[in-house]
Amino acid sequence: MYCVAAIGRQFGKSLLGENQAVKWALEESNWTILWISPTYKQCKKVFQEMVSSLGKCPAYSKPPHHSDLVLSFATGCKIKFYSAEAYNSIRGESAHALILDEFRDFHPNAWGEAIKPTLTVTGKKVLVISTPKGKGQFYQLHQYGINGQDRYISFNGSSYENPHANVDEINDAKRNLPDHIFRQEYLAEFIDDGSEVFSNIKEAIKIGEKTRLCFAGVDLGRADDYTVLTIVNENNEEIYCGRWRHMEWSKIIDNVVNKLNEFKPYTLVEANGAQDAIYEQIRNKVSYNKSMIQPFITTSKSKQAIIEDLIVEFEQQDIGIIGEDWQEGELEAFTYEYNIKTRQIKYTAPIGLHDDYVMSRAITSHARKTLKRKGNYMIYS
């Protein structure tokens, strides 16, 4: 039996899983129960919570094994803790029951290659608990229960449904988070759009025409990352987007300058530390008014601000993109990490993927927003 629960923040997901694991360990005989979290740090936290809550429980057959993260019970049952980031260590295990905590954050290969096979011989029960995020493997498992597939049952629970939740905190998050992120994190909704951050991506594909005023943003990169130049018209519709890498800086600079000279946009160029010299070279080499080329300093605060402005533009369909495959790919893959304690979001590309176009597009929109008045160059960072 698979029980798949899509649950919002502050609902008590981990406590639910901990209670279920202990219930199985006390009621069954000689079961191996695997608790799997996305990271080792999360596993260890849950292990320590369970050790603390059980105290000197007489059901222990021996003291908890802290180095291996194993709880042993007088019933012959064991609860073993693993992380999905090191999923190869799970291979060879045979489990009677699984508890998969925050399944949305598991390595994409962990479930099929290492976790599900543990159920082949002895598997009986699986509890999957997570907050939704996109429509990946967790969504697929949840849909099995929604559609009435045999051996699957699915539940949804918003943060508001926890009688012990701090409603004021939830409402504060509602005021400060982008709407679709609040719905995902607190209302436990699977968002229809394929992207985790940006919505209406397909609807935004609309190539613009050059207007009297143009605006541009440059995100700099040369080796692993790309330099991306995006240019939009007055209506925030892209009229050019190009990217370059694996070149000498001089060649990348020439490519950027040639396009800037062609469109003559008001431009913000990323300028952080070592990149200051590149910004200066671009500014000095353009053939039109050099005061129209300004620096953009990327900090955690300024990045969050421009990304959230870009999110709103997509939500309100106040944006046009050319729609190259690599543009759509970056937008769809772009993700976030949410810290419930600080209620802060960190926007980022998944490991191994790029966000150079996303940053260039966000800087471009910021240029349009802040450089609209000719001769007034207030740069917010």
C-alpha positions, 0 to 999 in steps of 0.5 A, a space after each residue: 500500500 502506498 500512501 502519498 500525502 501532499 502537505 503544506 509547510 507547518 503541517 507537521 510532516 516529519 512528526 507524522 512520519 516519525 509517529 508512523 515509523 514508531 507505530 510500525 516498529 512497535 506493532 510488527 515483528 522483525 520489520 526493516 523500516 527505511 526512513 529516507 530524507 533528501 540529505 544526510 543532515 535531514 536524516 540525522 535531525 529526524 533520527 535525533 528527534 526520534 531518539 529524544 522523543 522515545 527517551 528510555 523506551 523499554 521497546 528498545 532492544 539496545 541503545 540507538 546506533 548513532 554512527 549508523 543511524 539505526 533504531 532497534 526495537 524489542 519486536 525485532 524491528 529496525 528503523 534505518 535512516 538513509 539519504 537520497 543524495 547518497 542513494 547508492 548506499 541503499 542498494 541491497 537493502 530489503 525493506 518491509 516499509 518505507 517513509 520518504 520525507 520531502 520526496 520532491 527534493 530526492 535525486 531524480 534517479 534515487 527512487 527508480 534505481 535504489 529505493 523502489 527495488 528495496 520493496 521487491 521481496 518484503 515490501 508492504 507499506 510506503 508513506 510518501 510525504 512532501 510539499 509539492 514542487 513542480 510536476 515530477 515524480 512526487 506528482 506522478 505518485 500522488 496522481 496514482 492515488 487521485 485516479 484510484 489506482 490499485 494500492 495507492 491512496 493520496 491526500 492533500 493538507 494545507 498549512 491552514 488545516 493544522 490546528 496548531 499552526 501559526 495562522 499569522 505567520 502563514 498569512 504573512 507568508 501569503 503577503 510576501 511570497 509570489 502567489 504560485 509559490 505560496 500556493 505550492 508551499 502552504 496550500 500544497 497545490 501542484 501548480 499547473 505550469 511546468 516551471 517551478 518559478 515562472 508561469 505562462 512561459 509559452 504564452 510569453 513567446 512573442 518577438 517584438 519590433 525595435 522601438 525608439 527606446 530599447 533596453 538591455 541586460 548583460 550577464 557575464 560568463 566565459 568558461 562554464 557559464 555564458 555571457 548573455 545579452 538580451 535586448 527588449 523594446 519599450 513594450 518589454 518584448 525581446 528583439 534580440 538575445 544572444 549568448 557566448 562562452 568558451 571564447 577569449 574575453 576580447 571576442 565576447 566583448 566585441 560580440 556584445 558591443 557590436 549588438 549594442 551599437 546596432 540597437 543603442 539600448 540603455 544597458 545594465 551590465 553585471 559588474 561584480 569584482 573581477 567583472 568590473 574590468 569587462 564592464 568598463 571595456 564594454 562601456 568604453 568601446 560602444 560608439 554611442 552615448 557611454 552614459 547609457 551603459 551602467 553597471 548592475 551589482 548582483 547581491 543576494 538582495 538585488 538578485 531576489 528583487 529582480 527575479 521577483 519582478 520578472 516572476 510578476 511580469 510572467 504572471 501578468 503576461 507583461 513580457 515577450 520572449 523570443 522562445 529559443 529552446 535554451 531560453 525556455 529550458 532555463 526558465 522551466 528549470 529555474 528553482 528556489 530554496 525556501 527557508 521556513 524559519 526566515 521565510 526567505 527565498 533563494 532563487 537559483 538554477 539546479 546543480 549542473 544547469 544554467 541561469 545566465 539567460 534568466 539573470 540577463 532577462 531579469 537585468 534587462 527588465 530592471 534596466 527598462 524599469 530604472 533607466 526609462 527616463 533619459 539622463 536619470 540613472 538611479 541604479 538599485 542594488 
